């Protein structure tokens, strides 16, 4: 069986896709890149932004006629859209065979298997569909018995094969969210917070490091709120987990984590980041707004002053720290004065980058039910473009400040950029010589590579192919707002 998967949304979805593909590979499925040749098509979906949903609608629309010519082809919608829309999705797209929410992914292989059998036996009439959804208020397991949960076993059964990328990997430490921000669907699609046992997390990171993974990113919707209640009654905090993972994997060159929540970020966690040399000095801390009035309407649970305090503390502990954030413009009742406070926050905090979005109501959230979407779309677009321009100026200034510095990058592969400053030929040729062991019979082409610093900056440079996953030193020679350009050392 040939299987095609397309993933939309966040890093959590990317990890879910990796784990799901591992389960299917263990059953003999072959993962392919050409959707038209697939026997099974999986769309791992996101509901956080309307734009991500529109992409999935487009994909499903494209497959409507093809399903008529290939009725045996299985189409599965998994992830947050499946959980949020539920069986109503079948009414809009009757050619879909399987729905599976993010809290039921351990059942997906069985659902697909059952769908294959049902399609083979279909001779007209009502079609049999496969559905596994937890519902908006269900909890599959509490914190103490999470290790017994089959979804936990999905993480624990992770396999590492030749097709896997051994340079970078994700490891989940929490599932779900309890914050209930008024604009967000995550608590409804991924359920309440469940914190994985610390030893399970440590063991998984160790297995990845033993297999040669060079960088592990710990994942959680609000990762710094991790707190696992151990059987002895003592709790493992996020700071303690971070330290334990670092100490248990001395052969892992890099450890990082996302996404942090601004409220209750402890000095203990900042101290661990400062004192553990292989933990990256990088924080992604979504602010969403610089206006206290809007933050209250969003139910974020902190003020702008508390957010600024966290940023200042992080820089006190780590002067070289790199920061990123998220912002929503045009939230209900947002005025120009509210927006100006957000713009001032971007200027003051000097984020390396920000993910900036226009507000769009998400069905089922408190904001969509109780707050009018009253900011005109032209105002949303104007504020969105203005904030992007401000962040562009900040990012460009921060990146230009790195020109002349030597930084370490992990090579992610060949760059898709077309333009770059000229390389330093002498340095490049020396690397060619080392790479070919001085053998002129070995032809090595120059390619443009992309790497990522410990601060999550993107760096483009010339080098020989085959360096994916390696840690290299480069010197920054030029900068744009989103990209640094470098020469290999």
Residue pairs with C-beta under 8 A, 6 or more apart in sequence:
1 28
1 29
1 30
1 39
1 40
1 116
2 29
2 30
2 32
2 37
2 38
2 39
2 40
3 21
3 24
3 29
3 30
3 31
3 32
3 38
3 39
3 40
3 41
3 42
4 31
4 32
4 33
4 34
4 35
4 37
4 38
4 40
4 41
4 42
5 17
5 20
5 21
5 31
5 41
5 42
5 43
5 44
6 35
6 42
6 43
6 44
6 59
7 13
7 14
7 16
7 17
7 44
8 43
8 44
8 45
8 46
8 52
8 55
8 56
8 79
9 44
9 45
9 46
9 48
9 52
9 79
9 80
10 46
10 48
11 170
11 217
11 219
11 258
12 102
12 172
12 190
12 219
12 221
13 44
13 45
13 46
13 79
13 80
13 102
14 170
15 170
15 171
15 172
15 219
16 44
16 78
16 79
16 102
16 105
17 42
17 44
18 158
18 164
18 170
19 105
19 154
19 155
19 158
20 42
20 44
20 78
20 105
20 108
21 31
22 157
22 158
22 159
22 161
23 108
23 109
23 154
23 157
24 31
24 40
24 109
24 112
25 31
25 159
25 161
25 163
26 159
27 109
29 40
31 163
32 38
35 41
36 66
38 73
39 72
39 73
39 74
40 73
40 74
40 76
40 112
40 116
41 63
41 73
41 74
41 75
41 76
42 76
42 78
43 56
43 59
43 60
43 75
43 76
43 77
43 78
43 79
44 78
44 79
45 52
45 53
45 56
45 77
45 78
45 79
45 80
45 81
45 82
46 52
46 53
46 79
46 80
46 81
47 53
47 80
47 81
47 83
47 84
47 185
47 189
47 362
48 80
48 184
48 185
48 186
48 362
49 357
49 360
50 360
50 362
53 81
56 77
56 81
60 75
60 77
60 93
60 95
60 96
61 93
63 75
63 95
64 93
64 95
66 73
67 73
67 75
67 95
71 119
71 122
72 116
72 119
72 120
74 97
74 98
74 112
74 115
74 116
74 119
75 95
75 96
75 97
75 98
76 96
76 97
76 98
76 99
76 100
76 108
76 111
76 112
76 115
77 89
77 96
77 98
77 99
77 100
78 98
78 99
78 100
78 101
78 102
78 105
78 108
79 100
79 101
79 102
79 189
80 101
80 102
80 185
80 186
80 189
80 190
81 89
82 89
82 99
82 100
82 101
82 133
83 101
83 102
83 103
83 133
83 134
83 188
83 189
83 190
84 185
84 188
84 189
84 363
84 364
86 99
86 133
87 99
87 131
89 96
89 99
90 96
90 99
90 129
94 127
96 129
97 115
97 118
97 119
97 127
97 129
97 130
98 108
98 111
98 112
98 115
98 129
98 130
98 131
99 129
99 130
99 131
99 132
99 133
100 107
100 108
100 111
100 130
100 131
100 132
100 133
101 132
101 133
101 134
101 189
102 189
102 190
103 134
103 138
103 140
103 151
103 175
103 176
103 190
103 191
104 132
104 133
104 134
104 151
105 151
105 154
106 150
106 151
106 153
106 154
107 132
107 150
108 132
111 130
111 131
111 132
112 130
114 130
115 128
115 129
115 130
118 127
118 128
118 129
118 130
122 128
134 140
134 191
136 188
136 189
136 364
138 191
139 191
139 192
139 194
140 149
140 151
140 191
140 194
141 148
141 149
141 151
141 152
141 194
142 194
143 194
143 195
143 228
143 229
144 229
144 231
146 152
146 194
146 195
146 196
146 197
147 196
147 197
147 200
149 194
151 175
152 196
152 200
155 171
155 172
155 196
155 200
155 204
156 200
156 204
158 204
158 207
160 166
160 207
160 208
160 211
165 469
166 211
166 212
166 213
166 214
166 469
167 213
167 214
167 215
167 410
167 411
167 412
167 468
167 469
168 213
168 214
168 215
168 216
168 217
168 410
168 412
168 469
169 208
169 213
169 215
169 216
169 217
170 216
170 217
170 218
170 219
171 201
171 204
171 205
171 208
171 216
171 217
171 218
171 219
172 196
172 218
172 219
172 220
173 195
173 196
173 201
173 218
173 219
173 220
173 223
173 226
173 241
173 257
174 193
174 194
174 195
174 196
174 219
174 220
174 221
174 222
174 223
174 225
174 226
175 190
175 191
175 193
175 194
175 196
176 186
176 187
176 190
176 191
176 192
176 193
176 194
176 221
177 184
177 186
177 187
177 190
177 192
177 193
177 221
177 222
178 187
178 192
178 193
178 222
179 187
179 221
179 222
179 261
179 299
179 300
179 301
180 187
180 299
180 366
181 288
181 298
181 299
181 300
182 297
182 298
182 299
182 365
182 366
182 367
182 370
182 371
183 298
183 328
183 331
183 359
183 361
183 362
183 365
183 367
184 362
184 365
185 362
185 364
185 365
186 221
188 364
188 365
190 221
193 221
193 222
193 225
195 226
195 227
195 228
196 228
197 228
198 228
198 230
198 236
198 240
198 241
198 244
201 218
201 241
201 245
202 244
202 245
202 248
202 249
205 216
205 245
205 248
205 249
205 252
205 255
206 248
206 249
208 216
208 252
209 216
209 249
209 251
209 252
210 251
212 469
213 252
214 252
214 253
214 254
214 410
214 469
214 470
214 471
215 252
215 253
215 254
215 255
215 256
215 410
216 249
216 252
216 254
216 255
216 256
217 256
217 257
217 258
218 242
218 245
218 255
218 256
218 257
218 258
219 257
219 258
220 226
220 257
220 258
220 259
221 259
222 259
222 260
222 261
223 238
223 257
223 258
223 259
223 260
223 261
224 238
224 260
224 261
224 264
224 265
224 266
224 269
225 238
225 261
225 264
226 236
226 237
226 238
226 241
227 235
227 236
227 237
227 238
228 235
228 236
228 241
229 235
230 236
236 244
237 266
237 268
237 269
238 266
238 269
239 266
239 268
239 269
239 271
239 272
240 268
242 255
242 257
242 269
242 272
242 273
242 276
242 279
243 272
243 276
245 255
246 255
246 272
246 276
246 278
246 279
247 276
249 255
252 278
253 278
253 410
253 471
254 278
254 280
254 410
254 454
254 471
255 276
255 278
255 279
255 280
256 279
256 280
256 282
256 454
256 456
258 284
259 284
259 285
259 286
260 283
260 284
260 285
261 285
261 286
262 285
262 286
262 287
262 300
262 302
262 306
262 307
262 310
263 300
263 301
263 302
263 306
265 285
265 310
265 313
267 313
267 317
270 313
270 314
270 317
270 318
271 317
272 279
273 279
273 281
273 317
273 318
274 281
274 317
274 318
280 454
280 455
280 456
281 318
281 320
281 321
281 322
281 454
281 455
282 321
282 322
282 323
282 324
282 454
282 455
282 456
283 314
283 321
283 322
283 323
283 324
284 323
284 324
284 325
284 456
285 307
285 310
285 311
285 323
285 324
285 325
286 325
286 326
286 327
286 355
287 304
287 307
287 325
287 326
287 327
287 342
287 345
287 349
288 294
288 295
288 298
288 300
288 326
288 327
288 328
289 295
289 298
289 300
289 327
289 328
289 331
289 334
289 338
289 341
289 342
290 304
290 338
290 341
290 342
290 343
290 344
290 345
290 346
291 304
291 334
291 337
291 338
291 339
291 341
291 342
292 303
292 304
293 338
294 331
294 333
294 334
294 338
295 302
295 303
295 304
297 331
297 332
297 333
297 367
297 371
298 328
298 331
298 367
299 366
304 341
304 345
307 345
308 345
308 348
308 349
311 323
311 349
314 321
314 323
315 321
320 455
321 455
322 352
322 453
322 454
322 455
322 456
322 457
323 349
323 350
323 351
323 352
324 351
324 352
324 353
324 354
324 355
324 456
325 346
325 349
325 351
325 354
325 355
326 354
326 355
326 356
326 357
327 342
327 346
327 354
327 355
327 356
327 357
327 387
328 357
328 358
328 359
329 339
329 342
329 356
329 357
329 358
329 359
329 380
329 383
329 384
329 387
330 358
330 359
330 375
330 377
330 379
330 380
330 383
330 384
331 359
331 367
331 375
332 359
332 367
332 371
332 372
332 373
332 374
332 375
333 371
333 372
333 374
333 375
334 359
334 375
334 383
339 383
339 387
342 387
343 386
343 387
343 390
346 354
346 387
346 390
346 391
346 394
347 390
347 394
350 394
350 398
351 391
351 394
351 395
352 395
352 398
352 399
352 455
352 456
352 457
353 391
353 395
353 482
354 387
354 391
356 384
356 387
356 388
356 391
357 384
358 377
358 380
358 381
358 384
359 373
359 375
359 380
361 367
361 368
361 373
362 368
392 481
393 481
395 481
395 482
396 479
396 480
396 481
399 457
399 479
399 480
399 481
399 483
399 484
400 479
402 457
402 476
402 479
402 484
403 476
403 477
403 478
403 479
404 475
404 476
405 475
405 476
406 473
406 474
406 475
406 476
406 489
407 453
407 454
407 457
407 459
407 473
407 474
407 476
407 486
408 453
408 454
408 471
408 472
408 473
408 474
409 451
409 452
409 453
409 459
409 461
409 471
409 472
409 473
409 474
409 486
410 451
410 452
410 469
410 470
410 471
411 449
411 450
411 451
411 463
411 467
411 468
411 469
411 470
411 471
411 472
412 450
412 451
412 452
412 468
413 449
413 450
413 468
414 447
414 448
414 449
414 450
414 465
415 448
415 449
415 450
415 460
416 450
417 448
417 450
417 460
417 483
420 448
420 460
420 462
420 485
421 477
421 478
421 485
423 446
423 461
423 462
423 487
424 477
424 487
427 487
427 488
427 489
428 446
428 462
428 463
428 487
428 488
431 463
431 464
431 488
432 444
432 446
432 464
435 444
435 464
435 466
436 442
436 444
444 464
444 465
445 464
445 465
446 462
446 463
446 464
447 462
447 463
447 464
447 465
448 460
448 461
448 462
449 460
449 461
449 462
449 463
449 467
450 458
450 459
450 460
451 458
451 459
451 460
451 461
451 472
451 474
452 458
452 459
453 459
453 484
457 484
458 482
458 483
458 484
459 474
459 476
459 483
459 484
459 485
459 486
460 483
460 484
460 485
460 486
461 474
461 485
461 486
461 487
461 488
462 487
462 488
463 472
463 488
472 488
472 489
473 488
473 489
474 486
474 487
474 488
474 489
475 486
475 487
475 489
476 484
476 485
476 486
477 485
477 486
477 487
478 484
478 485
479 485
